């Protein structure tokens, strides 16, 4: 079943619409993610960011739409392409950029880098570099909520290649068996590194796998932020009510390579495919609908872009001027502190 309600359907028009502020916030968040990632790619190319770096360009509506459906106390756990999710969750541009630069002021004190952004105060429980390794953790957070008797929900992101990992199947099975308050999100951008999904999965409609674990499976248009929000709303409500987990396959597209090591991705994707995907850019899609509804004009777009540009310039300056971690920090946080 797909969730593809057009953005403009049954929406009150004009800047006074009850949806205007919501759409404005979503548009700003998506533009922030896009511009932040462009700057991160530039800094990586200049050698200011080292290690691995997986950009989120093209997938902005997934992070913004899913996280808009959560409460601040719900848990979020992700894979290694998590810059956009961290920003959409409320992590500051300064904290994320400083972490990419490996600085002590970063969200993980410069010791995690691109793939390991954490902020426990936001219940953002990290990006994880092992493919599929985060999936059982997401179920663990859901189990913790269930054990404590809260109505918190755990949302776990993964790429489509992780749906072929054994832990995916094991986790979905036990999450359904125990009716855990979990939402599993497959961000299907079509390629696991440089391998097309159709070359790696016998069933490419990954949402159908949910049937094997007695949970709803929904295919979602990942370029439509409203469709993403609506699908996530339903899954979160089901989890919060004690009805168990859901699987969302959100179909999206990354406009850059798997990582900065294949930034152009021209060896395994055709120019025609890339051009076609850009016809449904999630930012342009929302911006166009807002204009049609009288919620946005040129001045409004320019205002958002200017504010975002200033925020990112500040984040870069902050990262560049921040100190490196002290050598003794290598030993910090290796073991949990003893409990009295």
Secondary structure, DSSP 8 states (H G I E B T S, - for coil): -EE---TTTT---STTSTTHHHHHHHHHHHHHHHHHHHHHHHHHHTTSS-S-----TT-HHHHHHHHTTS-TTSEEEE-S--HHHHHHHT--HHHHHHHHTTBTTSTTTTSS-TT---BGGGTEEEE--STTTTHHHHHHHHHHHHHHT----EEEEEEGGGGGSHHHHHHHHHHHHTT-SEEEEEEE-SEETTEEGGGT-S---GGGGGGGGTSEEEEEETT-HHHHHHHHHHHHHHHHTTS--EEEEEE---SS-SSGGGTT-TTTS-HHHHHHHHTT-HHHHHHHHHHHTTS--HHHHHHHHHHHHHHHHHHHHHHHHS-B--GGGGGTTSS-----
